[in-house]
């Protein structure tokens, strides 16, 4: 009897330890510096998520896919979470975290075209290249506007978006301002910085984590609150100039 109890306890401890060390597979979009840098497993958002999940005993393993496929990935049996999502992408989910990050999406045009954008609906008059799922993420007004545009393309590789603008293939880009300037500088276009107009027609885009298991939500939310009060979070902000 005594031996059986010891065996049961050992089995429980072994199972618990095994579960804690199992990879927690997290779906991420393709590289979008400075938020996500696939090649070095770094970036402000990726490191933020990694550190917070680690504090709640998860061992994150990041799965990089085109952002447009993110919604369906949570249906796969071995996927535990999807980051950079909102209620429009997962409208009926009861396993969404609180907001952990905000993107600032903007419209960008070449100054030589003298495009005026005062509101989101104005964008319908132009050809547009956006990030994937922008027609869902940015709300109904944007979805209506791009549906009325003669040309609206959603690009998986956001560096290609910048190239489309510079080659005059589209009139307007829609993307996060930090991502735009990262690629702008990478393409050595810094000296032409005054050749574009930045149109601030979008509100902030808040993002959450979608978990498969709703039991992870509360632990993640509390860990994120604690982390944002820490020295490590301030160091992360300084590292990426956020």
C-alpha positions as CSV (number, residue, x, y, z in Angstrom):
1,X,0.0,0.0,0.0
2,X,2.8,2.4,1.0
3,X,4.8,1.6,-2.1
4,X,1.7,2.2,-4.3
5,X,1.2,5.7,-2.8
6,X,4.9,6.5,-3.5
7,X,4.5,5.3,-7.1
8,X,1.4,7.4,-7.6
9,X,3.1,10.5,-6.2
10,X,6.2,9.9,-8.4
11,X,3.9,9.5,-11.4
12,X,2.1,12.8,-10.7
13,X,5.4,14.7,-10.2
14,X,6.8,13.2,-13.4
15,X,3.7,14.1,-15.4
16,X,3.6,17.6,-14.0
17,X,7.3,18.2,-14.8
18,X,6.8,16.7,-18.3
19,X,3.8,19.0,-19.0
20,X,5.8,22.1,-17.8
21,X,8.7,21.3,-20.2
22,X,6.5,20.5,-23.2
23,X,6.8,23.1,-26.0
24,X,4.0,25.7,-25.9
25,X,3.5,26.3,-29.7
26,X,2.7,29.9,-30.5
27,X,1.7,31.1,-33.9
28,X,3.4,34.3,-35.1
29,X,3.3,36.2,-38.4
30,X,6.3,36.4,-40.6
31,X,9.1,38.9,-39.7
32,X,7.8,42.4,-39.1
33,X,10.7,44.3,-37.4
34,X,11.0,45.8,-34.9
35,X,8.2,43.7,-33.4
36,X,9.2,40.3,-34.7
37,X,12.5,39.3,-36.2
38,X,12.4,35.6,-37.2
39,X,16.0,35.1,-38.0
40,X,17.3,36.0,-34.5
41,X,14.1,35.1,-32.6
42,X,14.0,38.6,-31.3
43,X,12.0,41.8,-31.6
44,X,10.0,43.8,-29.1
45,X,6.8,41.8,-29.3
46,X,8.4,38.4,-29.6
47,X,10.6,38.9,-26.6
48,X,7.7,40.4,-24.6
49,X,5.6,37.3,-25.2
50,X,8.5,34.9,-24.6
51,X,9.4,36.4,-21.2
52,X,5.8,36.6,-20.0
53,X,4.9,33.0,-21.0
54,X,8.1,31.8,-19.4
55,X,7.0,33.4,-16.1
56,X,3.8,31.3,-16.1
57,X,5.7,28.1,-16.7
58,X,5.3,27.8,-20.5
59,X,8.2,27.0,-22.9
60,X,7.2,29.0,-26.0
61,X,8.1,27.5,-29.4
62,X,7.3,30.1,-32.1
63,X,5.7,28.9,-35.4
64,X,6.1,31.5,-38.2
65,X,3.5,31.6,-40.9
66,X,1.9,34.3,-43.2
67,X,-0.3,36.4,-41.0
68,X,-3.3,35.6,-43.2
69,X,-3.3,32.0,-42.0
70,X,-3.2,32.9,-38.3
71,X,-7.0,32.5,-37.7
72,X,-7.1,28.9,-38.8
73,X,-4.0,27.7,-37.0
74,X,-5.6,27.6,-33.5
75,X,-7.7,24.7,-34.8
76,X,-4.7,22.5,-35.1
77,X,-4.2,20.1,-32.2
78,X,-0.6,21.0,-31.3
79,X,-1.0,24.8,-31.4
80,X,-1.5,26.5,-28.0
81,X,-1.8,30.2,-28.9
82,X,-1.8,32.8,-31.6
83,X,-0.4,36.3,-31.0
84,X,-1.2,39.7,-32.6
85,X,-5.0,39.1,-32.9
86,X,-8.1,41.0,-32.0
87,X,-11.9,40.4,-31.6
88,X,-12.5,40.8,-35.3
89,X,-10.2,37.8,-36.0
90,X,-11.7,35.7,-33.2
91,X,-15.2,37.2,-32.7
92,X,-16.6,34.3,-30.5
93,X,-13.5,33.3,-28.6
94,X,-13.6,33.2,-24.8
95,X,-9.9,32.7,-24.6
96,X,-8.6,36.1,-25.6
97,X,-6.1,37.9,-23.3
98,X,-6.2,41.5,-22.4
99,X,-4.5,43.9,-24.7
100,X,-0.8,43.6,-24.4
101,X,0.5,45.8,-27.3
102,X,-0.7,48.6,-29.6
103,X,0.3,49.1,-33.3
104,X,0.0,52.5,-34.9
105,X,-1.2,51.8,-38.5
106,X,-0.9,54.7,-40.9
107,X,-1.5,55.4,-44.6
108,X,1.7,56.3,-46.5
109,X,1.9,58.0,-50.0
110,X,4.6,59.6,-52.1
111,X,4.7,63.3,-51.6
112,X,5.0,63.9,-55.3
113,X,1.4,62.6,-55.8
114,X,0.0,65.2,-53.3
115,X,-2.6,62.7,-52.0
116,X,-4.9,64.1,-49.3
117,X,-6.4,61.6,-46.8
118,X,-8.5,63.1,-44.0
119,X,-10.5,60.0,-43.1
120,X,-10.4,56.3,-43.7
121,X,-13.1,56.4,-46.5
122,X,-10.9,58.7,-48.6
123,X,-8.5,55.8,-49.3
124,X,-11.1,54.2,-51.6
125,X,-10.0,56.6,-54.4
126,X,-6.5,55.1,-54.6
127,X,-4.7,51.8,-55.2
128,X,-3.7,50.3,-51.9
129,X,-1.2,47.7,-50.5
130,X,-1.8,46.6,-46.9
131,X,-0.6,43.9,-44.5
132,X,-2.6,40.6,-44.5
133,X,-6.0,40.7,-42.8
134,X,-6.1,44.5,-42.7
135,X,-9.6,44.4,-44.0
136,X,-10.6,42.6,-40.8
137,X,-8.2,44.1,-38.3
138,X,-8.8,47.7,-39.2
139,X,-12.6,47.6,-38.9
140,X,-15.7,48.0,-41.1
141,X,-15.0,51.5,-42.5
142,X,-11.6,50.4,-43.9
143,X,-13.1,47.1,-45.2
144,X,-15.8,49.2,-47.1
145,X,-13.2,51.6,-48.4
146,X,-10.9,49.0,-49.8
147,X,-13.8,47.1,-51.4
148,X,-14.5,50.2,-53.4
149,X,-10.9,50.6,-54.5
150,X,-9.9,49.5,-58.0
151,X,-6.8,47.9,-56.6
152,X,-6.4,46.5,-53.1
153,X,-3.7,43.9,-52.4
154,X,-2.7,42.3,-49.1
155,X,1.0,41.5,-48.8
156,X,2.6,38.8,-46.6
157,X,6.1,40.3,-46.8
158,X,5.9,43.8,-45.6
159,X,9.2,44.8,-47.0
160,X,7.6,44.2,-50.4
161,X,4.9,46.8,-49.5
162,X,7.6,49.5,-49.3
163,X,9.0,48.4,-52.6
164,X,5.6,48.6,-54.2
165,X,5.3,52.2,-53.2
166,X,8.7,53.2,-54.3
167,X,8.2,51.6,-57.7
168,X,4.9,53.5,-58.1
169,X,2.9,50.2,-58.3
170,X,0.4,51.5,-55.7
171,X,-0.7,54.9,-54.4
172,X,-1.0,54.1,-50.7
173,X,0.5,51.7,-48.2
174,X,-1.3,50.8,-45.0
175,X,1.0,49.4,-42.3
176,X,2.4,50.1,-38.9
177,X,4.6,53.2,-38.8
178,X,7.5,51.5,-37.0
179,X,7.6,48.6,-39.5
180,X,7.5,51.1,-42.4
181,X,10.5,53.1,-41.2
182,X,12.4,50.0,-40.3
183,X,12.2,48.8,-44.0
184,X,12.6,52.4,-45.3
185,X,15.9,52.6,-43.6
186,X,16.9,49.1,-44.5
187,X,16.3,49.9,-48.2
188,X,18.6,52.9,-47.7
189,X,15.9,55.4,-48.4
190,X,16.6,57.5,-45.3
191,X,17.8,60.4,-47.4
192,X,14.4,60.5,-49.1
193,X,12.5,60.6,-45.9
194,X,10.8,63.8,-46.8
195,X,9.5,62.3,-50.0
196,X,6.6,60.6,-48.3
197,X,3.5,61.8,-46.6
198,X,2.3,60.0,-43.4
199,X,-1.5,60.1,-43.0
200,X,-2.7,59.4,-39.4
201,X,-6.2,58.3,-40.3
202,X,-6.3,55.2,-38.1
203,X,-6.7,54.8,-34.4
204,X,-4.3,52.6,-32.5
205,X,-4.7,48.9,-33.2
206,X,-4.7,47.0,-29.9
207,X,-3.7,43.3,-30.0
208,X,-4.3,40.3,-27.8
209,X,-3.3,36.7,-27.6
210,X,-5.8,33.9,-28.5
211,X,-5.3,30.8,-26.4
212,X,-6.6,27.4,-27.1
213,X,-7.1,26.8,-23.4
214,X,-9.0,29.5,-21.6
215,X,-7.4,28.6,-18.3
216,X,-4.2,30.2,-19.6
217,X,-5.8,33.6,-20.0
218,X,-5.9,34.8,-16.4
219,X,-2.4,33.6,-15.7
220,X,-1.1,35.4,-18.8
221,X,-3.0,38.6,-18.0
222,X,-1.6,38.8,-14.5
223,X,1.9,37.9,-15.6
224,X,1.8,40.6,-18.3
225,X,0.6,43.3,-15.7
226,X,3.5,42.3,-13.4
227,X,6.0,42.3,-16.2
228,X,5.1,45.8,-17.4
229,X,6.0,47.1,-13.9
230,X,9.4,45.4,-14.0
231,X,12.9,46.7,-14.8
232,X,13.1,44.1,-17.6
233,X,10.2,45.7,-19.4
234,X,11.8,49.1,-19.3
235,X,15.0,47.6,-20.6
236,X,13.0,46.1,-23.5
237,X,11.4,49.4,-24.3
238,X,14.9,51.1,-24.4
239,X,16.3,48.3,-26.5
240,X,13.8,48.8,-29.3
241,X,13.2,52.5,-28.7
242,X,9.5,52.1,-28.0
